[in-house]
Every structure is written in C-alpha cells, then in structure tokens.
Amino acid sequence: MFERFTHAAREVVVRTQQEARELQQTPIGTEHLLLALLAQADGPIATAPALRDKGVDHRYARAEILRLVGRGTAAGDPIADTDADDAAALKAIGIDLDAVRRAIEENFGPGALQLPRNTAPKRRGLLGRFSGSGHTPFSARGKKVLELSLREAIRLKHNFIAPEHILLGILREGQGLASQILAEAGVDTARLREEATRSLREPAA
C-alpha cells in the first residue's frame, strides 16, 4: 500500500528518520511525525490556520520536544518494539520497509539511515533500543498513527494517503507526545481536523 502514499506523504515518512536522528532519539514517535509534517513549510499542515494562530511551526514543535524529553532520550513508547515487530506491523498496513529504505537512499544517498556512532545511546531493554539494521524503529504509537492514517483515508473514501491523513491519524490517536504538544499550545484540534479534512477535499492547484 506504500504506493498509495502521495509523494508528499512519502516525504513525511522519510523525514521522520531525519528528525529522530537529528534529535538522537529512538524510537520514532508521534512527535517525529508531527515534526516531519511541519517541515513541509508550504504544505497543508504547516500552513493550517489552527496551527499558525497558536505559533505552532517546526521550530516550536522541535523546541517543545527538547523541553519535554530532551535530546538523545527515548521519546516514544516506554516498551520498545523489535525490528521484526516493526516490519510486520508496517507490512500489515502495506508499507514495505525495504522499499522505504531504497527510497530514502535514492534521495539522501547510501547509508543515509545510519546513526552517528558517537551519538547513539547504547541502552537496551524497556527504555528502547536502536535498530541494528540501519533504520530507527517506529514506536507502537508511531505505527498506530500510520495505521489510523489509512483508516482516515478509508473513512473519507480516498484511495490515497496524504499528509493530511497522517495529521488526522495523530489527532485520532490522541495520546502521544504530538497531541500533548498541540494541547499545551492551545490548538483547537476540532478546528484543525476540519481544516485538514477541507484541504483534502480541495482540488489540487
């Protein structure tokens, strides 16, 4: 089903790796998905009035993540998932990690997913672990958001998944760090949901 992701949505999935890597965090959580959505400065999420009115942009969200969990901290679920679990869960919703890796390396070059040796924490067990296969795993909440983005597309009778669907997935999941950041900023999530849905209904320019 990865082919159902629009080019912009694929860029979001790719960007989550970069966002987590720059913050030296694992696994990829809802907050990294939010950062990746906001990184598309002229995209439908970053330009949503519900976010702009509260000053929520990429810089703000990144600062909030650092304030709340710090750099190099496992910011996702407290129980980390194994690589096999990640691959199986993503495959269940049609995302082939090998295809994602190929797309990332085509865009950013071979080895783009490798974490810097000197900055990667060595922790294991309950607080999280880095993948030995060169990619940062998604947390259970991060994977849930991707699953919910598919459900939102189905609910809206769309045969594609766009960045707006991913945002709707974040809002529907409602418990992750991304939702906490939005809530603490005073974002009207009902309004944001309406704006995202309206954006999906507007014909592409």
N, C-alpha and C positions, 0 to 999 in steps of 0.2 A: 504493500500500500504506500510505500515511500514515494512512488511515482505520483501519488495523489497530492503530495505536498506541493504548493506553489513554489516558485523559485525563492520568493521572499521568506516563506516558511522554512525552506531548507536552510537558508542562510541563518535563520534563528537557531535551528538545531546545531549547525556548525559553530555558531558564535558562542553557544553555551560552553563549549570546551575551552575556548579562549578566555571567557570571563572567569571561569573557575580556575584556570591555570594562572591567570594574572593575579588572582587573589590567593593562590596557593591553597585552594580549598577542594575538598572531596567529601562526599560525592556531589554530583551536580543536582542542585535542588531547585525549588520553585523560584528562589531569588535569582538564580543564574538565568533561568528562562525569562524572568522579568527584565533583567539587565540586557539580555540579547534582544528582546523586543524593543526596548528603549534606545538601543544602539542604532537602530534604523531611524536616524534623526528626522527624515522627511516621511517616515512611514505612518500608517494609520494609528498606531498605538502612541508613539511619541507626540503626535500632533492632536491627540484626543483632548478636547477642551476640559473634560473632567480631571485629567491629569495636569494639564498646563495650568489650570486655575489654582491648583494647590502646589505648583512648583515642583511636581514630580517629573524629573527627567533622569537621564542616565547617570549624571554626576550625583544627583541627590540620592538615587537608589543605591549607588555604589558606596557613598558615604554612610548611609544607614546600615548597610551590611557590615561595614567595618566597625561601626559603632556598636552594633548588636552582637556580633560574633567574633570580630577581629580577623586579622589576616592569618592564613595558614591554619584555620580552625575547621573542623568537620562541621559544616553548616547545615547539613541535611538531616535525614533521619538518624536517630541515635543507633539504630541497628543497621549496619551496612549490608549491602547485598553483594553476593559473589558475582564474578563476571558471567558465569553460566546463567545465573538467575536474571541478570540484566539482559543478556542476549535473548533468552527465552521470552521474557516479558515484552521486549520490544518487537520480537518476531511475531508475537501473538497479535500485535496491532499493525503488523505489516511493515515494520522498519527493520531493514537488514543492516546490521552494524558494519558488515564488510563493505556494503555499498556506500554507507555514510563515510567510513574511513577513506575509501577511494576518492569520494567527492572532496573531502577535506584536503587530502594530499594533492589532488589536482589543483585546488585553489590556493593552498598555502605551502606546497612543496613537501617532499618526503620527510618523514619524521616530525611533521608539524604537531602531532599529538603527543610527542614525548615530553614528559615533565622535566624541568631542570633538576639535575642530580642533587645540587646543593640546597634546594629549597623545598623538596618534597618531604613531608613528615614521614617518619618510619613507623607510625602507630599501626597497630593491628587490632583485630577483635571488635568489641562493641562500639568503639568510637570511630570506626571507619578504617578503610584501607585503600591504598591506591591500586589500581589495576596494573598487573604486570604485563599486559598486552599492549600498552601504549595509549590507552584511552582512559579518561576519567569516567567511572561508572555513574549512572543516574541513581538518585535516592528513590525510595519507594514513592515518596510524594512527587518527585520529578516525573517518574514513569506514569504515575496516576494522572498528572496533568496532561501528558501526551495522549493517554487513553481517553480522557474526558474531552480533549480537543476533537478527537474522532467522533465521540458521541454528540458533541455540539454540532458538528458538520452534518451528521445523520439527522439530528433533530430539526435542523434548518433545511433539510433536503438538498444539501450541497454534495457534489461529487468531488470536491477538492477540500484541502485543508490549508487555510491561510493564516497569517499571524493573528488575525482577529479571533480565529477559533482557538488558538493557543491561549490568548488572553482570557477568553471565555472559560477555558479549562482551568486556568489559575483561579478565576473568580468562583467557579463551581466547586473546586476542591476546598477552597476557603480556609484551610488550617495552616498552610505553610508560611514560611518567612515572607514570601512575596505579599501575601494577604495581610500579614502583620504590618509590613511597611506601608501599604496602602491605607490601612485602617488608622495608623498613627499619624499619617499625613492628613487625615480627614477627608479622604477621597470618597465621594458618593459612588459606591460600587454599583448601585442600581442604575444610576445615570451612565456610568462607564460601560455597563453591559449594554444599555440601549444604544450608546454611540458605536460600540463595536458591531452590534447587530445591524445597525443602519449602514455602517461602512460596507459591510458585506453585501448589502442589497443594492448599493450604488453601482452603476456601470463603471467599468474601468475607464479612466481618461485616455 
